[in-house]
Each structure stands twice: as C-alpha cells, then as structure tokens.
Amino acid sequence: MNSCKFLRGCFSLIASSSAIAAISLNGQDGYINMPNALTGQDGNWSIGYSFDRPYSTLWTNVTMLPALQVSARYVSVMGVPGFTDANYGGGYGRYKDKVFDAKLKLLEEGEWTPALAFGKTDLFGTELFKGHYVAATKNFGPLETTLGYGKGRIDGPFGGVRWRPSSLPNWALVAEYDNNNYRNDFNADKTFASERSPGLATGVEYRWGWLSLQAAHQRSHNSINAMVNIPLSEKEFVPKIYEPAPYAETRPRPTDKEWRSDSTHASALRLALEKQDYKLVQVQYTRGTLSLQLSNSRISNMGRAVGRAVRTALMFAPLETRTIKVTYTETDLPVATFEFFNLERLQDYLNGKISREEFRKFYLLRAATPDDDLAENDAKELGAGLKDNENLSVLFSEDGDFVQLKQQDSESNRFKLAPKLSFYFNDPSGALHYDINLSASYDKRLAKGLYLNSTVAATVLEDVSAVKQPSNSLLPHVRSDVAEYKRGSKAKLYQLMLNKYYQPAPEWYGRVSAGIYEEMYGGAGGQLLYAPTASRWAVDIAVDALKQRDFDGLGFRPYSTVTALASMHYKLPYGMTATARAGRFLAKDNGVRFELKRRFQSGVEIGAWYTYTDGKDITSPGTPSAPYHDRGIFFTLPLSSMLTFDSKSKAGFSISPWTRDVGQMVTSPGDLYSILEDPSQDMNVFDGLGNFAERADEQSHPGVAPPVERYNPWPRVRLRLDDSASALPDLPGSLKGGLLAAGAIGIASLSDKRWDNFIRDHKDNRLLKGWDSFSSVAPWLGVGAAGAAMMLGNDRFSNTGLIALQSAAVAGGSSLLIKQAVNRSRPEPDSGHWATQSAGKSKSDSSFPSNHAAMAFALATPFAEEYDAPWLYGVATASSLGRTAQRKHWLSDTVAGGLIGYVAGHWLWKAQRNEGRYQTGLNLGPDQIGVTVQKSY
C-alpha cells in the first residue's frame, strides 16, 4: 500500500509540474536553433542531449535569477579529430568543445509590449561559437512569437513561432528562421556544416511532466533534442511517506524529587531521543528547568529537530518543570538555544489549539553562547538502558552514496564502507576518465569537540593513470600530477586527522587540525570564524602549513607551503551567497577567489567560482601573455528532496579543469562556515521555528516554506532621486559656486608649470614614486571601504557608505564627460600647458580633470561631513596630489577633480543623510516576499 502511495505521489508530482522549459538545441530557451527573449521559470534546471549534424551536444541550463539564464554545453564535432598526433591525444576521439552562454531578460512582457532580452554565446575559452543577440518575444494567446537580431554566429535577423493548441496542451508546433552562419563554423569545410545554410526550420514538441522531446526538420537534415526539466523551486520532489512519526509513547512523569533521586529517568529521556537519531545528547535538570543539548544526524531542518526533541521531553520532564531549554549543536559547537517558558502554551501549540503567532509570545530563540554548553553527563549515571545498535546496516542513498555499509552510535562514532566514483574528462589521452574505489572511513569522538577522522581507499578500477602527457605548468605542481598519484599504491591512506572544534566567545567559532588532510597533502592548521547573529555576513580566516605527500602515500615530497585565506561570505536576495577568499594559495600564488551560489527552494545549490592570482598558468588555453585563471561550476544536491524520508545527506559535484595548479586550495578538514551554514540559516528564517510543530495547517506558512526573498530597489532609488533633486542649489547659488570653482582652478593653473618642473627634476625620488603608487590605488581602496560600510555597518554607517558610492559614480561620470570636451594633454609628452592631446588618443584618457581626485573627494566627503572628520579631506588631498608625483596630471587637474568630488559628495550627503527615510523591511507572506519603504517627514 505504501508503494502505491509513493507511485501515485510521484505521478501526481510529474503530471502537475508547471516548470516546463522550451529549450533549443543549444541549451537555452528558444526554438530549434534560434533563441527567444524568455529565460524560463525561476529555478528551472534542464539537462538534455541534442543531435544536430555535425554536432552532438550534452547541455544543461539553469534560471539562476528570474531574469538570468546560464547554460553550459559539451559539443562534439563529427568529422574533426580531437588531436592530429596519434601519440598525443589518440584516444580522445572527435573534437570536443566546452561552451558557456548567458541570457539576460531586460524587460518583462507587458499587455502591449514584448519581453526583451540580450544574450551572449561562448563567453570564454576557445570561443568557436561566439556571438551576441537581442530578441523580443510576445505571446498572443497560444501563439508565441519572436523577432531578433544577432552578430557573430547568428548573422543578422532571425525569428521564431511556437503554437500550443489548447486542446492538446502537451504538444507544440514550432517554426523558425535560422540565420546561423554555419559555413564559418570551426573546420566547416571538413564537416557537414559546410552544407548547411540559413532558412526555415520546423518541428514538433511533446512534453510529459518533467520530460520533453523535440524533433525538427531543417533544410538539409533532421535534428532531435531530448531533455528533463527539474523545478528547483519545488520544496521536495517525492512525498515523505516513510518518515517516522513524532515520538508518542506515554509514561507517568516523575516528580522533581523522583528525578533527582533516580538517574534512570534522565537515562530514559536520553534513550528515547537517541532512538530518533539524536546524537551527543546531554540532559540536565535544575530548579524547574529541563536543559537539553543535542544534534540530529537525519532531520534536515533545525526547527523540526528541536520540535521533536521538545515533544519527547514533555513526556519525561518532572511535573514541576516550568521551562524547557534546548541547545542545538553541530560537531559539539553550540549553534542556537530555544527556551520555552510556558509549557501549557507549548503543549497547546503542538496540539493545534493556538496559532503560531500567539505561541511566539512564549518562547525565546537566540544564538548559543559558551555558557549554554552543558557539562558531559556522567556515563555511569546515564548508562542504564543506553545501548547503541552496534550492528552494521546496509543503507541506500545515504551521505551521497548509492549504497553503503554503516555503523554509527549516539556519540557520533561512525564506521562506513562505500564505493566511490569520480569522473575526469577532456584530457587528450581520452575524453572521459574514471576512478572507482572502495572507501572505508572511521570517525571517532575522543572528547568534547575533539574528533579523529580517517579514510582508507582501495582502487577497484580506474584509467586516470593512462594519462601520458606530463604537465607543462611552470608553477609548482600542486594538482597537475594527479595521474602520478593514481599510478601510485592501489590502497592508500586518504585522511588521518585530529580536529578540535571550540567556541571561544559568542558568535566566534574555531577549529585546530593536524594530520593527513587528503590524498596529496598533510600538515597542520586552523580556522577562526566570526558569524554575527541575524547578519547577512560572516568572515573567517584559515591558515594551514602543508607538505606534499608522495605518490604512494607513504612519505612526503620536498614541496611545502603555507596557505592563508581570509574569506567573507555575504547573503543576497534570491537565496544567493557571495564569497570572496583572498590570500595565498597552494602554489604560493597570491590573489582572490570569487564564488557565487544560489540555494533554491528544494535546497539544491548551484554556483561558480573564478580565481585571479599572480600565478602564471600557461597550460592551454593559457599563454605567457594571457595566463589561465582557475574557474569552475559546482552543484550540491540534498538527497532529502528526492527520498521518501527526511535526510541531511547531500551529494556534491564540481566541474573544472582538473590538471591546474593556479588558484588551488587544500581540502578543508572541516570548514566551519559550511558546518554552521544550514542551522544558522534555519535560525534566521522568519521566526526560526521552521517546521517545529509539523502541523498540517502550517505547511504553507513562510516559516515552514520560506518564499524566495525578492528585492526591488526601485522605491528606495526613486525616493533618493527625489530628495537629491530637491537639494540642488538654486541658480544664484550655482552661479556663485561656479565662479568660486573657476577662480580656484585658475589660481592652480598659474602654478602648473612651476609644480611640474619641480616634479620633473625629482621624478626618480623614491618618495615621489611611492606617493604615485598610493594615489593610483587610493580611490579603489575607498570604494572597497565604502562598500564594506554599506554592507556591514549600522543604519547610519551603511547609509553614508551608499551615499559615498553614489557620489563616486556621479563625480567619476562628470569627470569623464568633461574630459571629452576639454581633451587636455598630460604633462608627460611635454607638449605644452593646456595643449590638446595628439590625434588618435582617447579623450577619456585626457588630463583635465583628474578622475582619481574626483573619486577620492567624492568618497571622503560624505564620511567627513557625517562624522565631523575633516582629516579625511587631508587624506583625499594627499591622494589627489599624488597623481602629479610622476607627471600623470597637472596641478589644476587635481584641483578641478577634487572640487567635482566635493560638490557631488556634499550635495548627495545633504540630500540623503537622513537614513530613517530609507529604512527597508522584508515583508513575508504565504507566497511572496516584498519590500516596504518607510518615508518620514
């Protein structure tokens, strides 16, 4: 009967899904070969395969934001070998190319206006399919129409139509005018592409739930496109028909005296919790307060895990209990503390007698502190009746593994045996390589916060060692010798670590580690994380002293290094998280790694990273003049959304070039931000209860099913524009200010030559060179400081930072416009005072006024005025005059730029300084999240 329920639930889900995409052969919303102006439903993820002679394509796309669709495709070209040298690339087969595309919707479709989008294809890499286009799409009932124009591979105007008859909702007819210039494709003279030409193409589409199929007839051939479309905005894909019910066994509750005199009462509560997958359970009862400290190894939502623990505690608590306190932990780190101080109202809420809103008066949720950490229970006191299931269990779809043999106890000691599969692709010796091994791991909790983690793996089958060509990287080979490691011992110790986790102070978390980190490195290090409560940001620093292991895993190689990375994480609307990591990487290259990911309603995370360092990676496609910078995309799939029961297990995948040395990081023994991210996020969603009561009437409540956090800045922007316009000086004031500015510039101009002669006579002075270097970067440091103030400061500081950024934009734009009109030559060519630039030079690079000076004063003025800090004008002046230190500007250029920056900064600060007028609040509702703008007078 349960199986029937499961099948009915799955069928219902597939049949009712509305997140259906209409994807072209190239993996983006469109027709057959041509795109449209649509970007799919927010959170739609499509994976498919298309054959369009001479191209066979494995593609995927995702609508990362409502107006942004990104896609990746792996294109195989018939008739073109991957490599011409049989000794180098003989096993690679056809030529293959990785292509990344993006489409941005500029305008939504209106009643009378079409949707408008701009797209770019083949953004980086070989750029064999490079192009860009604009498209406009309008729907007329069941008929969708598109007109567009492209440059590059799409060469000129194009169009498309799709008709979905209302009587056959799963079917569609599609037609397009294909204007791809196939004869300019890569090696077109050797492939079928030379026989293709622009023209009409027609096709038919069929959709069933998540599945879609398109067959099309083109001028010279037929094509096919098959796909699965997964709505990531769905909370779960499979009904939880095998989820255990909450604990419901009843028993007589003891009195205070009975509890204190007989430890079996506390033992029974602990045992009841451990049977529900709670780990590291600590129980303490003092003067009417029952305190619990615990974690849960299975339940994915912290509020739901705490709710089940509280239900159980209510059945065991002494009759005199007035308060129940629960501290939730991860790896012995206290994360959140719930205090319930009216047990009658707590019981009423769990039984559905009062509303969530009314219950919110009777509990307190806060970030846990070291004071909440309970002492370890005496093992002898709680030993009675506490027996873990020590039998090995065969589990499916657990911890991201298809199958595993596992044993785990209530102290988080765990043994696991599971097969592991890794793929490596796009290597000349073979397009796809694999590595199958049998991995055995043993994790032991030695003391509070102290863990031993170990992993041994034995290779079952692999062909990565068949990679023959040596790496030509000029950097230390920190990753590119991966094939050598696979040629080493078939059985290898992959990890043997001691990790100590601790909380030194509220909102601070730490980790100290030592041992074998991974297959390639061992060493010692640590991490410190600061995660302020109810804030969008967190910062951490990780430092590791590392030594490279030898290929057999028995010793070490001569290479050693110290990596040090400071990271900042910032949560954005739409479930986005931006991370920047700056510091020293594995190959001793210094730089920054940017990461951006989005978490969808289903819990699926999709993201990408890009690393820019001073390491010169010449491995193809990198060259000495244009070195390669590490980049890639990653996916995290929570298994709970695809299982019939709740689970905390996740599967992770990443795609990136696999023989790179630039921008590489060591595998973290236990990244604190990743460990604490999920429970911290649960705590900060709505009221923090999550699915605490598991009530049927609350499953659409925003605390249980949080809506997407959307953000529309336009109301605040419009209010700031109105205030700025009203603060503009009147005509007499503007005239007076203009005359004063002209006088100041004129006086400075009289000193231009004398000042420049002095600089020229001392241009080799080290102080002047240092001054010039400081002035070059000072405005950008100011932009970073203002941005940090805007994101991280209190209301006043944040508002001032935003004003400073606006001022810099206004001042910089005004400076560039004036440069176009004046076109003054810089001092360096010695072409004369107030001479015009020579022909052929960009007016944007002209000397008057100094753009650096304009930005420096624009950034400094709002802070100087708001906080009465005139010394900031001294910093701006020093930064501005530094532009003359190596004859980059005349003195009058810097005076003019400084005046522009001061006027912009003072004007916008005066207009927008009252931060109370721009306060925003997030409005949560059952199906939306909005923005309220508070306007005060």
VEXMARNU-872397 format. One record per residue (C-alpha): residue in three letters; x, y, z. Coordinates in steps of 0.001 Angstrom, whole numbers, plus 500000, padded with zeros to 6 digits. Layout:
<fipas>
AlaXYZ...
</fipas>
This chain:
<fipas>
Met500000500000500000Asn502832502395500806Ser504410501648497417Cys501144502534495698Lys501034505783497615Phe504573506532496564Leu503853505896492882Arg500673507975492996Gly502584510805494664Cys505349510727492059Phe502860510565489186Ser500943513497490634Leu504128515491491005Ile505246514858487441Ala501830515434485925Ser501181518665487789Ser504616520241487374Ser504399523583485598Ala508140524311485458Ile508424523219481816Ala511028524753479579Ala511093525009475783Ile514781524629475056Ser516653524946471764Leu519313522541470510Asn521947524786472097Gly520561524513475633Gln518784527856476123Asp515126528842475916Gly514274529186472241Tyr513008527267469233Ile515189524891467198Asn518464526752466713Met517301530309467441Pro516786531837470921Asn513813533789472233Ala513575536502474915Leu512429534118477650Thr514613532844480484Gly512395530081481879Gln510736529903485262Asp512859530972488197Gly514790527940489454Asn514165525712486444Trp517076523351485762Ser517203521495482454Ile519547518744481318Gly519467517341477815Tyr521115515854474776Ser520736517074471208Phe521934515813467849Asp522156518390465094Arg524580517195462440Pro527558517639462641Tyr527123518459466352Ser526112516229469246Thr525665518208472430Leu525285517378476096Trp523872520535477670Thr522459521933480877Asn520964525270481857Val519516526895484936Thr517498530049485508Met519727531398488268Leu517577534520488733Pro514157535355487293Ala515834537368484528Leu519091535416484114Gln519566532066482406Val523012530486482156Ser523932527345480284Ala526864525053479611Arg527270522581476772Tyr529798519985475754Val529840519869471951Ser531287517016469927Val532078517787466244Met531692514943463747Gly534446514649461154Val537110516517463142Pro539596514553465284Gly540369515930468699Phe544110515738468083Thr546088515009464933Asp549036513401466725Ala548226509751467440Asn550842509675470205Tyr549276512700471872Gly545515512504472047Gly544930509356470066Gly542249508169472471Tyr540360511436472606Gly538117510791469602Arg536200513657467986Tyr536980517285468606Lys535071518495471670Asp534453521991472965Lys533061523410476222Val530703526354475683Phe529146528720478236Asp526219531002477334Ala524122533562479197Lys520850535368478550Leu519565538395480474Lys515942539471480241Leu515870543275480114Leu512092543763480070Glu509172541578481110Glu506343541109478655Gly503545543635479168Glu499996543880477902Trp501122545677474768Thr504898545313474895Pro507103542268474254Ala509695540745476535Leu513191541912475582Ala516437540003476216Phe520130540232475433Gly522263537112475101Lys525894536157474590Thr527189532772473455Asp530581531176474129Leu531600533689476778Phe535188532460477233Gly537534529687476232Thr538002528789472562Glu535028530983471540Leu534287528817468480Phe530557529638468731Lys530944533258469840Gly528124535740469222His525528538003470766Tyr521941538897470051Val518845540783471118Ala515411539186470966Ala511839540367471534Thr509074537852472350Lys505302538443472515Asn502529535948473220Phe499144536091471501Gly497097533501473323Pro498518530064472438Leu500923531623469900Glu504418532708470953Thr506347534909468503Thr509925536187468476Leu511949538609466363Gly515640539232466932Tyr518962540303465517Gly522379538770466085Lys526049539284465361Gly528694536621465301Arg527423533109464713Ile523861534426464368Asp524440536745461435Gly521531539155461095Pro517759538995461685Phe516040535850462925Gly512604534844464167Gly510514532026465591Val506955530973466471Arg505530528298468780Trp501867527239468825Arg500457525297471762Pro496896524223470918Ser494623524422473955Ser493051521072473042Leu496474519358473124Pro498364521086475979Asn501291518654475897Trp502024519266472215Ala503502522240470365Leu504414523086466795Val507474525241466266Ala508988527085463304Glu511902529487462949Tyr514027531398460506Asp517521530112461315Asn520208532702460496Asn523302530941461847Asn526322531286459574Tyr527278527600459653Arg529855527918456884Asn532030529977459215Asp531962527274461908Phe535131525605463101Asn536551523354460324Ala533278523700458411Asp534993522577455203Lys535639519196456816Thr532170518692458317Phe528523518718457333Ala528379522371458471Ser529602523452455024Glu526361522082453514Arg524078523990455900Ser522597527388455130Pro520159529820456753Gly516478529243456222Leu513216527850457536Ala513125525002460068Thr510053523330461556Gly509496520924464408Val507108519260466820Glu507438519068470614Tyr505918516772473208Arg506049517328476950Trp505096514994479787Gly505757516351483226Trp509474516879483582Leu510288515221480243Ser510381516945476838Leu511246515848473329Gln511631517879470128Ala512044516518466599Ala512742519024463824His513241519115460075Gln515817521609458823Arg516743522488455263Ser519407519811454910His518766517313457715Asn516729516375460765Ser517570517051464425Ile516425515801467826Asn516531517283471320Ala515592515353474491Met515595516800477993Val514476516610481594Asn513329519827483275Ile513641519893487077Pro511791522628489025Leu514310523542491741Ser511745525931493188Glu509764522900494422Lys510477522186498086Glu510566518434497514Phe510117516100494564Val508980512959496395Pro506365512714499196Lys507749511705502615Ile505682508544503003Tyr508322506690505061Glu509072509499507502Pro508828508256511126Ala506055509817513198Pro506937512007516200Tyr507559510238519481Ala504200509416521086Glu504809506852523851Thr503176507908527097Arg504500507168530579Pro503973508522534105Arg506042511668534652Pro508231511738537770Thr508246514394540438Asp511210516676540990Lys512347514516543892Glu511993511273541944Trp514003512679539010Arg516847513812541242Ser516976510601543221Asp516753508160540301Ser519036508648537256Thr517019506199535148His514505508973534367Ala517180511034532641Ser518518507857531029Ala515089507023529618Leu514737510508528091Arg518173510279526546Leu517464506824525131Ala514142507980523647Leu515949510819521907Glu518761508623520604Lys516226506267519028Gln515109509276516957Asp518624509865515547Tyr519659512470518127Lys523378512463518858Leu525580513808521654Val522540514168523909Gln523144515867527260Val520364516174529871Gln520321518432532906Tyr517522519386535310Thr517940522279537760Arg515253524128539760Gly512362523699537340Thr514404523998534120Leu514994520940531947Ser518001521606529686Leu518889519533526640Gln521905519739524384Leu521804517682521209Ser522260517339517487Asn520354515284514939Ser522031513194512254Arg518983512843509990Ile516412515663510241Ser517392518450507838Asn515525521387509432Met516801522548512829Gly513400523801513999Arg511794520463513189Ala514557518573515004Val514126520767518090Gly510329520366517903Arg510535516573518036Ala513022516765520910Val510664519052522869Arg507677516742522253Thr509708513903523733Ala510948515987526658Leu507376516934527602Met506612513246528185Phe509610512703530505Ala510043516042532266Pro509429516276536048Leu505961517526536956Glu507438520712538432Thr509173521692535159Arg508463525304534206Thr510977525804531366Ile512483523597528686Lys515754524796527184Val517239523145524077Thr520683523960522674Tyr521261522628519174Thr524848521755518220Glu526962520742515239Thr530226518860515934Asp529910519977519578Leu529606523633518542Pro526548525301520153Val524563526993517371Ala521145528043518698Thr519299527968522008Phe515498527664522287Glu513810528480525597Phe510151527549526147Phe508891529176529347Asn505159528352529217Leu504749524604528834Glu500949524770528780Arg501038527051525729Leu503761524887524212Gln501518521835524502Asp498575523784523073Tyr500615524823520056Leu501884521318519388Asn498289520041519628Gly496972522659517212Lys494939524625519798Ile496671528003519361Ser498204529718516356Arg501882530131515624Glu501566533891516015Glu500130533511519521Phe502751530943520508Arg505587533270519509Lys504990535171522783Phe506038532146524825Tyr509482531191523561Leu512895532768523049Leu515351531933520279Arg518910533235520347Ala522388532338519205Ala524017529894521588Thr526936531012523701Pro529640529067525570Asp527521529490528728Asp524813527309527153Asp527228524403526753Leu526198521642529159Ala528717519547531031Glu529126515985529831Asn526678513636531570Asp528242511068533842Ala528407507871531805Lys527673505766534884Glu524574507787535742Leu523128507548532260Gly524422504131531383Ala521349502215532447Gly519369501203529399Leu521576503069526941Lys522737500569524369Asp523576501595520849Asn522701499422517914Glu526136498109517091Asn525054496108514074Leu526291497069510636Ser523472498265508372Val523205498369504601Leu521857501784503610Phe520881503252500270Ser521097506923499229Glu522818507929502453Asp525558510617502740Gly525562510997498970Asp526449507318498420Phe524359504954496308Val524922502151498811Gln526975501855501999Leu527681499615504948Lys527445501728508082Gln527617501599511851Gln527018504703513993Asp526422505274517697Ser524921508051519775Glu528337509685520338Ser528794510249516570Asn531376507488516301Arg530953506050512833Phe532322503373510534Lys531350503443506865Leu532259501350503831Ala531063502610500441Pro532061502626496759Lys533169505974495307Leu533083507041491680Ser534956510011490205Phe534978511307486636Tyr537644513327484852Phe537011514473481315Asn538516516399478401Asp542018515022478546Pro543908514321475277Ser544504510673476198Gly540751510110476483Ala537686512327476650Leu536444510634479831His538423509061482667Tyr537035507347485738Asp538185506165489136Ile536182503602491134Asn537409502814494611Leu536153501244497810Ser536395503736500638Ala536382502887504348Ser536154505690506876Tyr536215505687510664Asp535329508764512738Lys535849508716516499Arg534827511346519065Leu537732511316521509Ala536488514080523812Lys534197517075523693Gly534897518821520377Leu537859516521519608Tyr537453514142516663Leu539626511618514887Asn538747511311511183Ser540304508658508981Thr539745507285505483Val541399504416503620Ala540552503643500000Ala541459500855497601Thr541246501328493840Val538917498876492143Leu539043500164488583Glu540476503329487040Asp542047504678483862Val543247508072485097Ser546750506605485280Ala546572506188481491Val547098509934481102Lys550505510066479406Gln551470513658478725Pro553367515431481509Ser552130518759482818Asn553779521801481254Ser552788524062484150Leu555558526439485242Leu554042526667488718Pro554783524150491473His552829521012490546Val550326521164493389Arg547472519456491466Ser548579518755487888Asp550387515496488803Val547092513796489636Ala547796510922487237Glu551019510164489123Tyr549039509776492325Lys546675507334490603Arg549684505314489400Gly550850505008492997Ser549685502468495531Lys546262500949494856Ala545457501077498572Lys546122504383500238Leu545507506339503416Tyr543500509342502262Gln542881511021505607Leu544044510745509204Met543116513914511068Leu542688515241514561Asn540175518086514614Lys539374520193517648Tyr536248522385517427Tyr535556525078520015Gln533590528278520640Pro535883530862522282Ala533192533553522584Pro529632534286521450Glu529409534334517643Trp533032533107517335Tyr533949529555516299Gly537327527876515923Arg538978524727514622Val542509523364515026Ser543593520459512788Ala546637518255512264Gly547370515157510208Ile546808513842506696Tyr544360516258505030Glu543824514453501716Glu545482512273499078Met548065514945498198Tyr548725516943501408Gly549297516665505110Gly550056519291507716Ala548565521373510491Gly546417524464510635Gly543283526097511875Gln540319528297511134Leu538545531082513004Leu535014532157512051Tyr533032535197513147Ala529331534858512317Pro527256537665513912Thr523682536724514725Ala520932537810512307Ser523520539325509949Arg523891538679506272Trp527665538368506507Ala530344536260508143Val534137536289507947Asp536747533628508567Ile540461533061508188Ala542116529695507564Val545860529088507804Asp547493525720507014Ala551145524665506982Leu551269521869504400Lys553668519347502953Gln553040517473499720Arg552649513698500066Asp554477511305497770Phe552659509376495055Asp552434506158497076Gly551121507964500147Leu553856506559502386Gly556018509655502774Phe556371513258501713Arg557843515135498774Pro560169518137499190Tyr557453520720498397Ser555947522553501365Thr553932525730501698Val551737527774503994Thr548313528757502708Ala546423531621504316Leu542975532653503094Ala540673535264504576Ser537073534794503431Met533994536962503551His530531535472502954Tyr527546537697502195Lys523932536570501734Leu521999538315498957Pro518333538182497939Tyr517075535206495911Gly518997532797498154Met522320533938496717Thr525568533833498685Ala528674535690497515Thr532071534676498878Ala535468536280498356Arg538629534488499526Ala541857536481499441Gly545357535383500320Arg547939532738499471Phe547014529589497558Leu548677526153497263Ala551175527053494528Lys552324530087496583Asp550359532337494246Asn548590535300495815Gly545191536544494757Val541468536280495287Arg538828533657494559Phe535237534778493960Glu532333532385494485Leu528645532926493824Lys525970530346494527Arg522215530201494756Arg520186527940497009Phe516772527112495567Gln513607526141497441Ser514462522462497018Gly517783523027498789Val519755522446495585Glu522723524788495318Ile524296525802492008Gly527275528092491835Ala530506529058490142Trp533927530321491092Tyr536643532385489442Thr540152532838490814Tyr542533535647489922Thr546082535293491225Asp549596536348490270Gly550395532768489240Lys551177532476485516Asp549446529320484325Ile550357528705480673Thr548574525351480434Ser546271525541477375Pro544307527721476774Gly546624529866478910Thr549657531544477318Pro552556533579478750Ser550819536782477632Ala547343535659478779Pro547716533136481614Tyr544807530940482640His542762531737485761Asp541078528893487596Arg537294528677487224Gly534527526139487538Ile530937525391488457Phe529558523270491305Phe526314521615492406Thr525100520470495803Leu522092518148495817Pro520215517498499092Leu519012513922498991Ser516005514771501172Ser514165516331498234Met514422513039496315Leu513823510491499097Thr510698509208500818Phe512085510291504199Asp513916513309505561Ser517712513296505394Lys520611515676505986Ser522714513915503353Lys523990515854500373Ala525823514955497190Gly528328517417495770Phe529755517762492255Ser532127520221490674Ile533283520714487091Ser536578522427486356Pro539856521776484523Trp541452519012486573Thr545167519470485860Arg545607523041487081Asp547993524462489647Val546880528087489779Gly544363529237492416Gln544170525835494138Met543119525188497744Val543710522256500061Thr540684520180501056Ser539431521620504338Pro539412519170507289Gly536136520777508417Asp535125524159507041Leu533318525994509841Tyr531127528117507588Ser529876525036505738Ile529202523196509029Leu527196526055510542Glu525568527484507395Asp522392525358507388Pro521405525620511093Ser522320529328511173Gln520122529927508153Asp517253527961509713Met517525530127512825Asn517227533346510822Val514294532351508597Phe511111534115509733Asp510610533236513448Gly513264530493513485Leu510823527695514351Gly510809526128510911Asn508563523057510822Phe508668522842514635Ala505114521586515208Glu504720519630511926Arg501123520850511744Ala499227520305508510Asp497784523834508665Glu501293525356508676Gln502904523676505680Ser502397526788503520His503420529159506312Pro506516531274505406Gly508319529907508453Val507930526352507112Ala508110527058503361Pro510082530316503118Pro509238532283499982Val512004533480497707Glu513475536680499061Arg512951539070496190Tyr514285542603496246Asn513118545587494252Pro515388548583494896Trp513379550990492746Pro511214552530495538Arg514301553456497552Val516131554648494442Arg513196556851493425Leu512964558338496916Arg516694559130496907Leu516431560684493457Asp513542562873494614Asp515479564008497685Ser518623564647495631Ala516725566718493065Ser515096568830495781Ala518517569541497337Leu520052571005494160Pro521153574648494706Asp519140577401493054Leu520525579409490143Pro522186582194492200Gly523846579636494445Ser525030577578491469Leu526433580667489765Lys528300581735492893Gly529740578265493379Gly530778578067489723Leu532654581341489934Leu534489580261493085Ala535463576954491479Ala536686578682488316Gly538786581010490450Ala540367578124492364Ile541181576259489137Gly542597579456487591Ile544896580064490566Ala546075576446490472Ser546677576748486724Leu549127579582487323Ser551264577149489353Asp551012574220486923Lys554350574701485181Arg556317575524488322Trp554928572478490123Asp555545570231487101Asn559137571442486757Phe559760570567490401Ile558310567090489914Arg560299566502486722Asp563564567453488449His562863564927491245Lys560947562227489355Asp563399559481490412Asn562836560217494087Arg561603557085495875Leu559123559021497997Leu557507560525494893Lys557268557079493304Gly555636555686496422Trp553276558670496553Asp552218557986492962Ser551595554297493713Phe549442555208496726Ser547386557719494741Ser546740555165491998Val545063552662494303Ala543593555019496926Pro540216555602495174Trp539697551866494758Leu540543551280498399Gly537971553983499157Val535368552222497022Gly536035548987498919Ala535797550760502279Ala532532552481501308Gly531125549173500049Ala532068547453503307Ala530425550268505282Met527250549924503206Met527026546139503677Leu528327545682507214Gly527676548886509126Asn524743550067511219Asp521993552130509571Arg523901555402509742Phe527229553989508586Ser525562551926505853Asn523644554932504528Thr526819557036504459Gly528656554289502582Leu525898554152499966Ile525977557939499583Ala529764557776499112Leu529405555177496350Gln526731557254494628Ser528952560333494915Ala531903558485493387Ala529721557362490455Val528388560906489868Ala531826562501490220Gly533517559905488034Gly530867560204485322Ser531014564005485377Ser534815563919485167Leu534726561640482121Leu532236563914480367Ile534416566982480964Lys537460565070479659Gln535619564562476367Ala535081568312475998Val538499569623477150Asn540820566841475835Arg543857568312477633Ser547259566668477170Arg549011565191480176Pro552357566632481359Glu554421563604480264Pro554588564334476488Asp555884567905477217Ser553505569178474570Gly552711572343476466His550445573760479126Trp546770573422478135Ala547757571711474880Thr545273569331473252Gln546040565622473081Ser547610564350469873Ala545340562730467303Gly544498559085467883Lys544497559258471694Ser541277558575473549Lys539601561637475006Ser538655559547478018Asp542373559394478848Ser542849563148478718Ser544282565052481673Phe541588567508482785Pro540087566911485282Ser541690564163487417Asn539233561311487724His541178559874490670Ala540893563188492541Ala537174563418491790Met536546559945493201Ala538815560486496230Phe536936563613497365Ala533541562146496457Leu534231559123498689Ala535696561124501573Thr533176563983501754Pro530056562109502988Phe532031560498505835Ala533851563742506678Glu530551565637506890Glu528519562954508645Tyr531116562186511334Asp532733565642511563Ala536089564233510439Pro537904566969508446Trp541113564915508477Leu539535562808505721Tyr539900565823503417Gly543648565661504127Val543703562003503032Ala541784562895499849Thr544132565825499154Ala547239563655499581Ser545702561012497291Ser544811563618494654Leu548172565423494623Gly549893562076494306Arg548641561982490709Thr551148564740489930Ala554072562899491560Gln555022561047488362Arg553584563687485982Lys550255561901485433His548333565184485939Trp548750568936486138Leu548123570566489497Ser544964572272488180Asp543636568844487063Thr543644567604490643Val542065570832491962Ala539264570572489395Gly538726566871490126Gly538701567484493870Leu536093570232493507Ile533879567969491390Gly534143565205494000Tyr533472567563496912Val530402569097495254Ala528964565657494399Gly529660564280497862His528342567294499759Trp525200567559497599Leu524214563883497933Trp525104563769501646Lys522942566825502333Ala520070565325500323Gln520180561759501691Arg521793561964505126Asn518557561102506995Glu518865557312506878Gly515492556957508608Arg513795557971505358Tyr515206554960503544Gln514641552136506004Thr513544548906504340Gly511909545854505808Leu511222542436504328Asn507538541537504141Leu506961537799504431Gly503720536265503282Pro502462532812502343Asp503654533119498762Gln505817536189498406Ile508395538406499963Gly508399542122499270Val509981545388500270Thr508443548185502297Val509858551687502047Gln509294553919505041Lys509067557607504147Ser509148560085507011Tyr508701563848507089
</fipas>
